[in-house]
Amino acid sequence: MKNKNKFQENDKVTLKTTGETVTISKFSYVPNMKRYSYTIKENPQTFYFEEELGQLTT
């Protein structure tokens, strides 16, 4: 089964608010909100939704 989330574990992404590059440590689907939340290695106490993260551009 194909995942519908944008990012996988260990993907490098940017936080849209700060432009900081971070690494995804885990993700989970939140059924009542119908979207994915992500935890990052750099700040494991905080979670982010897909809308708050962007693809890392090179």
mmCIF file of the N, C-alpha and C atoms, coordinates in Angstrom:
data_MODEL
# 
_entry.id   MODEL 
# 
loop_
_atom_site.group_PDB 
_atom_site.id 
_atom_site.type_symbol 
_atom_site.label_atom_id 
_atom_site.label_alt_id 
_atom_site.label_comp_id 
_atom_site.label_asym_id 
_atom_site.label_entity_id 
_atom_site.label_seq_id 
_atom_site.pdbx_PDB_ins_code 
_atom_site.Cartn_x 
_atom_site.Cartn_y 
_atom_site.Cartn_z 
_atom_site.occupancy 
_atom_site.B_iso_or_equiv 
_atom_site.pdbx_formal_charge 
_atom_site.auth_seq_id 
_atom_site.auth_comp_id 
_atom_site.auth_asym_id 
_atom_site.auth_atom_id 
_atom_site.pdbx_PDB_model_num 
ATOM 1   N N  . MET A 1 1  ? 0.837  -1.189 0.000  1.00 0.00 ? 1  MET A N  1 
ATOM 2   C CA . MET A 1 1  ? 0.000  0.000  0.000  1.00 0.00 ? 1  MET A CA 1 
ATOM 3   C C  . MET A 1 1  ? 0.880  1.251  0.000  1.00 0.00 ? 1  MET A C  1 
ATOM 4   N N  . LYS A 1 2  ? 0.561  2.165  -0.869 1.00 0.00 ? 2  LYS A N  1 
ATOM 5   C CA . LYS A 1 2  ? 1.348  3.387  -0.999 1.00 0.00 ? 2  LYS A CA 1 
ATOM 6   C C  . LYS A 1 2  ? 0.937  4.404  0.058  1.00 0.00 ? 2  LYS A C  1 
ATOM 7   N N  . ASN A 1 3  ? 1.943  5.007  0.691  1.00 0.00 ? 3  ASN A N  1 
ATOM 8   C CA . ASN A 1 3  ? 1.659  6.067  1.663  1.00 0.00 ? 3  ASN A CA 1 
ATOM 9   C C  . ASN A 1 3  ? 1.247  7.331  0.932  1.00 0.00 ? 3  ASN A C  1 
ATOM 10  N N  . LYS A 1 4  ? 0.360  8.107  1.530  1.00 0.00 ? 4  LYS A N  1 
ATOM 11  C CA . LYS A 1 4  ? -0.098 9.351  0.928  1.00 0.00 ? 4  LYS A CA 1 
ATOM 12  C C  . LYS A 1 4  ? 0.590  10.569 1.535  1.00 0.00 ? 4  LYS A C  1 
ATOM 13  N N  . ASN A 1 5  ? 1.530  10.323 2.433  1.00 0.00 ? 5  ASN A N  1 
ATOM 14  C CA . ASN A 1 5  ? 2.228  11.452 3.035  1.00 0.00 ? 5  ASN A CA 1 
ATOM 15  C C  . ASN A 1 5  ? 3.378  11.908 2.138  1.00 0.00 ? 5  ASN A C  1 
ATOM 16  N N  . LYS A 1 6  ? 3.777  13.156 2.285  1.00 0.00 ? 6  LYS A N  1 
ATOM 17  C CA . LYS A 1 6  ? 4.822  13.745 1.444  1.00 0.00 ? 6  LYS A CA 1 
ATOM 18  C C  . LYS A 1 6  ? 6.221  13.321 1.852  1.00 0.00 ? 6  LYS A C  1 
ATOM 19  N N  . PHE A 1 7  ? 6.446  13.107 3.143  1.00 0.00 ? 7  PHE A N  1 
ATOM 20  C CA . PHE A 1 7  ? 7.799  12.897 3.651  1.00 0.00 ? 7  PHE A CA 1 
ATOM 21  C C  . PHE A 1 7  ? 7.923  11.566 4.374  1.00 0.00 ? 7  PHE A C  1 
ATOM 22  N N  . GLN A 1 8  ? 9.122  11.004 4.361  1.00 0.00 ? 8  GLN A N  1 
ATOM 23  C CA . GLN A 1 8  ? 9.422  9.746  5.027  1.00 0.00 ? 8  GLN A CA 1 
ATOM 24  C C  . GLN A 1 8  ? 10.463 10.003 6.119  1.00 0.00 ? 8  GLN A C  1 
ATOM 25  N N  . GLU A 1 9  ? 10.684 8.988  6.969  1.00 0.00 ? 9  GLU A N  1 
ATOM 26  C CA . GLU A 1 9  ? 11.697 9.102  8.017  1.00 0.00 ? 9  GLU A CA 1 
ATOM 27  C C  . GLU A 1 9  ? 13.060 9.368  7.381  1.00 0.00 ? 9  GLU A C  1 
ATOM 28  N N  . ASN A 1 10 ? 13.842 10.185 8.034  1.00 0.00 ? 10 ASN A N  1 
ATOM 29  C CA . ASN A 1 10 ? 15.195 10.588 7.623  1.00 0.00 ? 10 ASN A CA 1 
ATOM 30  C C  . ASN A 1 10 ? 15.229 11.515 6.415  1.00 0.00 ? 10 ASN A C  1 
ATOM 31  N N  . ASP A 1 11 ? 14.081 11.965 5.924  1.00 0.00 ? 11 ASP A N  1 
ATOM 32  C CA . ASP A 1 11 ? 14.064 12.971 4.857  1.00 0.00 ? 11 ASP A CA 1 
ATOM 33  C C  . ASP A 1 11 ? 14.483 14.312 5.439  1.00 0.00 ? 11 ASP A C  1 
ATOM 34  N N  . LYS A 1 12 ? 15.280 15.062 4.668  1.00 0.00 ? 12 LYS A N  1 
ATOM 35  C CA . LYS A 1 12 ? 15.643 16.418 5.061  1.00 0.00 ? 12 LYS A CA 1 
ATOM 36  C C  . LYS A 1 12 ? 14.632 17.370 4.429  1.00 0.00 ? 12 LYS A C  1 
ATOM 37  N N  . VAL A 1 13 ? 14.055 18.229 5.264  1.00 0.00 ? 13 VAL A N  1 
ATOM 38  C CA . VAL A 1 13 ? 13.044 19.187 4.815  1.00 0.00 ? 13 VAL A CA 1 
ATOM 39  C C  . VAL A 1 13 ? 13.342 20.551 5.427  1.00 0.00 ? 13 VAL A C  1 
ATOM 40  N N  . THR A 1 14 ? 12.616 21.568 4.984  1.00 0.00 ? 14 THR A N  1 
ATOM 41  C CA . THR A 1 14 ? 12.777 22.890 5.573  1.00 0.00 ? 14 THR A CA 1 
ATOM 42  C C  . THR A 1 14 ? 11.508 23.283 6.311  1.00 0.00 ? 14 THR A C  1 
ATOM 43  N N  . LEU A 1 15 ? 11.684 23.982 7.418  1.00 0.00 ? 15 LEU A N  1 
ATOM 44  C CA . LEU A 1 15 ? 10.543 24.566 8.130  1.00 0.00 ? 15 LEU A CA 1 
ATOM 45  C C  . LEU A 1 15 ? 10.189 25.860 7.408  1.00 0.00 ? 15 LEU A C  1 
ATOM 46  N N  . LYS A 1 16 ? 8.947  25.985 6.972  1.00 0.00 ? 16 LYS A N  1 
ATOM 47  C CA . LYS A 1 16 ? 8.549  27.162 6.199  1.00 0.00 ? 16 LYS A CA 1 
ATOM 48  C C  . LYS A 1 16 ? 8.659  28.446 7.000  1.00 0.00 ? 16 LYS A C  1 
ATOM 49  N N  . THR A 1 17 ? 8.429  28.381 8.303  1.00 0.00 ? 17 THR A N  1 
ATOM 50  C CA . THR A 1 17 ? 8.449  29.608 9.111  1.00 0.00 ? 17 THR A CA 1 
ATOM 51  C C  . THR A 1 17 ? 9.855  30.166 9.309  1.00 0.00 ? 17 THR A C  1 
ATOM 52  N N  . THR A 1 18 ? 10.849 29.292 9.458  1.00 0.00 ? 18 THR A N  1 
ATOM 53  C CA . THR A 1 18 ? 12.204 29.755 9.750  1.00 0.00 ? 18 THR A CA 1 
ATOM 54  C C  . THR A 1 18 ? 13.197 29.526 8.624  1.00 0.00 ? 18 THR A C  1 
ATOM 55  N N  . GLY A 1 19 ? 12.880 28.621 7.697  1.00 0.00 ? 19 GLY A N  1 
ATOM 56  C CA . GLY A 1 19 ? 13.818 28.269 6.633  1.00 0.00 ? 19 GLY A CA 1 
ATOM 57  C C  . GLY A 1 19 ? 14.874 27.287 7.091  1.00 0.00 ? 19 GLY A C  1 
ATOM 58  N N  . GLU A 1 20 ? 14.775 26.823 8.326  1.00 0.00 ? 20 GLU A N  1 
ATOM 59  C CA . GLU A 1 20 ? 15.745 25.896 8.908  1.00 0.00 ? 20 GLU A CA 1 
ATOM 60  C C  . GLU A 1 20 ? 15.618 24.514 8.262  1.00 0.00 ? 20 GLU A C  1 
ATOM 61  N N  . THR A 1 21 ? 16.762 23.863 8.011  1.00 0.00 ? 21 THR A N  1 
ATOM 62  C CA . THR A 1 21 ? 16.763 22.499 7.492  1.00 0.00 ? 21 THR A CA 1 
ATOM 63  C C  . THR A 1 21 ? 16.710 21.527 8.661  1.00 0.00 ? 21 THR A C  1 
ATOM 64  N N  . VAL A 1 22 ? 15.763 20.592 8.613  1.00 0.00 ? 22 VAL A N  1 
ATOM 65  C CA . VAL A 1 22 ? 15.572 19.623 9.689  1.00 0.00 ? 22 VAL A CA 1 
ATOM 66  C C  . VAL A 1 22 ? 15.396 18.229 9.094  1.00 0.00 ? 22 VAL A C  1 
ATOM 67  N N  . THR A 1 23 ? 15.454 17.209 9.957  1.00 0.00 ? 23 THR A N  1 
ATOM 68  C CA . THR A 1 23 ? 15.325 15.814 9.539  1.00 0.00 ? 23 THR A CA 1 
ATOM 69  C C  . THR A 1 23 ? 14.103 15.197 10.202 1.00 0.00 ? 23 THR A C  1 
ATOM 70  N N  . ILE A 1 24 ? 13.279 14.522 9.415  1.00 0.00 ? 24 ILE A N  1 
ATOM 71  C CA . ILE A 1 24 ? 12.083 13.852 9.940  1.00 0.00 ? 24 ILE A CA 1 
ATOM 72  C C  . ILE A 1 24 ? 12.510 12.626 10.744 1.00 0.00 ? 24 ILE A C  1 
ATOM 73  N N  . SER A 1 25 ? 12.034 12.515 11.984 1.00 0.00 ? 25 SER A N  1 
ATOM 74  C CA . SER A 1 25 ? 12.359 11.322 12.774 1.00 0.00 ? 25 SER A CA 1 
ATOM 75  C C  . SER A 1 25 ? 11.224 10.318 12.748 1.00 0.00 ? 25 SER A C  1 
ATOM 76  N N  . LYS A 1 26 ? 9.976  10.793 12.715 1.00 0.00 ? 26 LYS A N  1 
ATOM 77  C CA . LYS A 1 26 ? 8.837  9.880  12.575 1.00 0.00 ? 26 LYS A CA 1 
ATOM 78  C C  . LYS A 1 26 ? 7.622  10.665 12.123 1.00 0.00 ? 26 LYS A C  1 
ATOM 79  N N  . PHE A 1 27 ? 6.632  9.931  11.624 1.00 0.00 ? 27 PHE A N  1 
ATOM 80  C CA . PHE A 1 27 ? 5.396  10.563 11.200 1.00 0.00 ? 27 PHE A CA 1 
ATOM 81  C C  . PHE A 1 27 ? 4.230  9.679  11.588 1.00 0.00 ? 27 PHE A C  1 
ATOM 82  N N  . SER A 1 28 ? 3.061  10.287 11.679 1.00 0.00 ? 28 SER A N  1 
ATOM 83  C CA . SER A 1 28 ? 1.859  9.506  11.979 1.00 0.00 ? 28 SER A CA 1 
ATOM 84  C C  . SER A 1 28 ? 0.649  10.212 11.376 1.00 0.00 ? 28 SER A C  1 
ATOM 85  N N  . TYR A 1 29 ? -0.364 9.408  11.088 1.00 0.00 ? 29 TYR A N  1 
ATOM 86  C CA . TYR A 1 29 ? -1.604 9.940  10.527 1.00 0.00 ? 29 TYR A CA 1 
ATOM 87  C C  . TYR A 1 29 ? -2.552 10.285 11.660 1.00 0.00 ? 29 TYR A C  1 
ATOM 88  N N  . VAL A 1 30 ? -3.148 11.460 11.602 1.00 0.00 ? 30 VAL A N  1 
ATOM 89  C CA . VAL A 1 30 ? -4.107 11.894 12.611 1.00 0.00 ? 30 VAL A CA 1 
ATOM 90  C C  . VAL A 1 30 ? -5.499 11.772 11.976 1.00 0.00 ? 30 VAL A C  1 
ATOM 91  N N  . PRO A 1 31 ? -6.222 10.677 12.288 1.00 0.00 ? 31 PRO A N  1 
ATOM 92  C CA . PRO A 1 31 ? -7.484 10.401 11.589 1.00 0.00 ? 31 PRO A CA 1 
ATOM 93  C C  . PRO A 1 31 ? -8.548 11.486 11.727 1.00 0.00 ? 31 PRO A C  1 
ATOM 94  N N  . ASN A 1 32 ? -8.704 12.053 12.915 1.00 0.00 ? 32 ASN A N  1 
ATOM 95  C CA . ASN A 1 32 ? -9.771 13.048 13.085 1.00 0.00 ? 32 ASN A CA 1 
ATOM 96  C C  . ASN A 1 32 ? -9.467 14.361 12.367 1.00 0.00 ? 32 ASN A C  1 
ATOM 97  N N  . MET A 1 33 ? -8.201 14.623 12.067 1.00 0.00 ? 33 MET A N  1 
ATOM 98  C CA . MET A 1 33 ? -7.830 15.826 11.312 1.00 0.00 ? 33 MET A CA 1 
ATOM 99  C C  . MET A 1 33 ? -7.559 15.502 9.841  1.00 0.00 ? 33 MET A C  1 
ATOM 100 N N  . LYS A 1 34 ? -7.478 14.227 9.528  1.00 0.00 ? 34 LYS A N  1 
ATOM 101 C CA . LYS A 1 34 ? -7.243 13.743 8.165  1.00 0.00 ? 34 LYS A CA 1 
ATOM 102 C C  . LYS A 1 34 ? -5.971 14.308 7.552  1.00 0.00 ? 34 LYS A C  1 
ATOM 103 N N  . ARG A 1 35 ? -4.890 14.300 8.347  1.00 0.00 ? 35 ARG A N  1 
ATOM 104 C CA . ARG A 1 35 ? -3.584 14.727 7.838  1.00 0.00 ? 35 ARG A CA 1 
ATOM 105 C C  . ARG A 1 35 ? -2.467 14.112 8.661  1.00 0.00 ? 35 ARG A C  1 
ATOM 106 N N  . TYR A 1 36 ? -1.256 14.236 8.158  1.00 0.00 ? 36 TYR A N  1 
ATOM 107 C CA . TYR A 1 36 ? -0.086 13.647 8.799  1.00 0.00 ? 36 TYR A CA 1 
ATOM 108 C C  . TYR A 1 36 ? 0.611  14.661 9.691  1.00 0.00 ? 36 TYR A C  1 
ATOM 109 N N  . SER A 1 37 ? 1.131  14.164 10.811 1.00 0.00 ? 37 SER A N  1 
ATOM 110 C CA . SER A 1 37 ? 1.987  14.993 11.665 1.00 0.00 ? 37 SER A CA 1 
ATOM 111 C C  . SER A 1 37 ? 3.387  14.394 11.646 1.00 0.00 ? 37 SER A C  1 
ATOM 112 N N  . TYR A 1 38 ? 4.377  15.254 11.807 1.00 0.00 ? 38 TYR A N  1 
ATOM 113 C CA . TYR A 1 38 ? 5.780  14.848 11.735 1.00 0.00 ? 38 TYR A CA 1 
ATOM 114 C C  . TYR A 1 38 ? 6.528  15.327 12.970 1.00 0.00 ? 38 TYR A C  1 
ATOM 115 N N  . THR A 1 39 ? 7.436  14.499 13.458 1.00 0.00 ? 39 THR A N  1 
ATOM 116 C CA . THR A 1 39 ? 8.349  14.873 14.532 1.00 0.00 ? 39 THR A CA 1 
ATOM 117 C C  . THR A 1 39 ? 9.735  14.979 13.909 1.00 0.00 ? 39 THR A C  1 
ATOM 118 N N  . ILE A 1 40 ? 10.495 15.978 14.322 1.00 0.00 ? 40 ILE A N  1 
ATOM 119 C CA . ILE A 1 40 ? 11.834 16.162 13.763 1.00 0.00 ? 40 ILE A CA 1 
ATOM 120 C C  . ILE A 1 40 ? 12.900 15.812 14.795 1.00 0.00 ? 40 ILE A C  1 
ATOM 121 N N  . LYS A 1 41 ? 14.052 15.381 14.298 1.00 0.00 ? 41 LYS A N  1 
ATOM 122 C CA . LYS A 1 41 ? 15.148 14.964 15.183 1.00 0.00 ? 41 LYS A CA 1 
ATOM 123 C C  . LYS A 1 41 ? 15.712 16.136 15.985 1.00 0.00 ? 41 LYS A C  1 
ATOM 124 N N  . GLU A 1 42 ? 15.728 17.300 15.399 1.00 0.00 ? 42 GLU A N  1 
ATOM 125 C CA . GLU A 1 42 ? 16.330 18.460 16.053 1.00 0.00 ? 42 GLU A CA 1 
ATOM 126 C C  . GLU A 1 42 ? 15.507 18.976 17.229 1.00 0.00 ? 42 GLU A C  1 
ATOM 127 N N  . ASN A 1 43 ? 14.206 18.712 17.231 1.00 0.00 ? 43 ASN A N  1 
ATOM 128 C CA . ASN A 1 43 ? 13.337 19.170 18.312 1.00 0.00 ? 43 ASN A CA 1 
ATOM 129 C C  . ASN A 1 43 ? 12.216 18.140 18.506 1.00 0.00 ? 43 ASN A C  1 
ATOM 130 N N  . PRO A 1 44 ? 12.503 17.015 19.156 1.00 0.00 ? 44 PRO A N  1 
ATOM 131 C CA . PRO A 1 44 ? 11.534 15.916 19.242 1.00 0.00 ? 44 PRO A CA 1 
ATOM 132 C C  . PRO A 1 44 ? 10.281 16.202 20.071 1.00 0.00 ? 44 PRO A C  1 
ATOM 133 N N  . GLN A 1 45 ? 10.261 17.284 20.827 1.00 0.00 ? 45 GLN A N  1 
ATOM 134 C CA . GLN A 1 45 ? 9.084  17.598 21.639 1.00 0.00 ? 45 GLN A CA 1 
ATOM 135 C C  . GLN A 1 45 ? 7.980  18.262 20.816 1.00 0.00 ? 45 GLN A C  1 
ATOM 136 N N  . THR A 1 46 ? 8.319  18.750 19.636 1.00 0.00 ? 46 THR A N  1 
ATOM 137 C CA . THR A 1 46 ? 7.376  19.501 18.812 1.00 0.00 ? 46 THR A CA 1 
ATOM 138 C C  . THR A 1 46 ? 7.010  18.704 17.569 1.00 0.00 ? 46 THR A C  1 
ATOM 139 N N  . PHE A 1 47 ? 5.743  18.759 17.178 1.00 0.00 ? 47 PHE A N  1 
ATOM 140 C CA . PHE A 1 47 ? 5.339  18.120 15.928 1.00 0.00 ? 47 PHE A CA 1 
ATOM 141 C C  . PHE A 1 47 ? 4.879  19.184 14.946 1.00 0.00 ? 47 PHE A C  1 
ATOM 142 N N  . TYR A 1 48 ? 4.940  18.837 13.677 1.00 0.00 ? 48 TYR A N  1 
ATOM 143 C CA . TYR A 1 48 ? 4.565  19.743 12.597 1.00 0.00 ? 48 TYR A CA 1 
ATOM 144 C C  . TYR A 1 48 ? 3.643  19.014 11.636 1.00 0.00 ? 48 TYR A C  1 
ATOM 145 N N  . PHE A 1 49 ? 2.780  19.758 10.959 1.00 0.00 ? 49 PHE A N  1 
ATOM 146 C CA . PHE A 1 49 ? 1.942  19.198 9.910  1.00 0.00 ? 49 PHE A CA 1 
ATOM 147 C C  . PHE A 1 49 ? 2.613  19.429 8.561  1.00 0.00 ? 49 PHE A C  1 
ATOM 148 N N  . GLU A 1 50 ? 2.167  18.677 7.545  1.00 0.00 ? 50 GLU A N  1 
ATOM 149 C CA . GLU A 1 50 ? 2.769  18.770 6.209  1.00 0.00 ? 50 GLU A CA 1 
ATOM 150 C C  . GLU A 1 50 ? 2.798  20.200 5.682  1.00 0.00 ? 50 GLU A C  1 
ATOM 151 N N  . GLU A 1 51 ? 1.770  20.969 5.992  1.00 0.00 ? 51 GLU A N  1 
ATOM 152 C CA . GLU A 1 51 ? 1.685  22.340 5.482  1.00 0.00 ? 51 GLU A CA 1 
ATOM 153 C C  . GLU A 1 51 ? 2.798  23.237 6.021  1.00 0.00 ? 51 GLU A C  1 
ATOM 154 N N  . GLU A 1 52 ? 3.397  22.838 7.150  1.00 0.00 ? 52 GLU A N  1 
ATOM 155 C CA . GLU A 1 52 ? 4.446  23.644 7.773  1.00 0.00 ? 52 GLU A CA 1 
ATOM 156 C C  . GLU A 1 52 ? 5.845  23.273 7.296  1.00 0.00 ? 52 GLU A C  1 
ATOM 157 N N  . LEU A 1 53 ? 5.938  22.220 6.491  1.00 0.00 ? 53 LEU A N  1 
ATOM 158 C CA . LEU A 1 53 ? 7.223  21.724 6.009  1.00 0.00 ? 53 LEU A CA 1 
ATOM 159 C C  . LEU A 1 53 ? 7.300  21.859 4.494  1.00 0.00 ? 53 LEU A C  1 
ATOM 160 N N  . GLY A 1 54 ? 8.508  22.043 3.984  1.00 0.00 ? 54 GLY A N  1 
ATOM 161 C CA . GLY A 1 54 ? 8.693  22.154 2.542  1.00 0.00 ? 54 GLY A CA 1 
ATOM 162 C C  . GLY A 1 54 ? 9.814  21.246 2.072  1.00 0.00 ? 54 GLY A C  1 
ATOM 163 N N  . GLN A 1 55 ? 9.776  20.916 0.782  1.00 0.00 ? 55 GLN A N  1 
ATOM 164 C CA . GLN A 1 55 ? 10.834 20.107 0.187  1.00 0.00 ? 55 GLN A CA 1 
ATOM 165 C C  . GLN A 1 55 ? 12.148 20.880 0.264  1.00 0.00 ? 55 GLN A C  1 
ATOM 166 N N  . LEU A 1 56 ? 13.210 20.160 0.495  1.00 0.00 ? 56 LEU A N  1 
ATOM 167 C CA . LEU A 1 56 ? 14.536 20.773 0.525  1.00 0.00 ? 56 LEU A CA 1 
ATOM 168 C C  . LEU A 1 56 ? 14.959 21.044 -0.911 1.00 0.00 ? 56 LEU A C  1 
ATOM 169 N N  . THR A 1 57 ? 15.245 22.296 -1.216 1.00 0.00 ? 57 THR A N  1 
ATOM 170 C CA . THR A 1 57 ? 15.674 22.643 -2.568 1.00 0.00 ? 57 THR A CA 1 
ATOM 171 C C  . THR A 1 57 ? 17.189 22.721 -2.604 1.00 0.00 ? 57 THR A C  1 
ATOM 172 N N  . THR A 1 58 ? 17.750 22.271 -3.704 1.00 0.00 ? 58 THR A N  1 
ATOM 173 C CA . THR A 1 58 ? 19.219 22.274 -3.817 1.00 0.00 ? 58 THR A CA 1 
ATOM 174 C C  . THR A 1 58 ? 19.688 23.292 -4.809 1.00 0.00 ? 58 THR A C  1 
# 
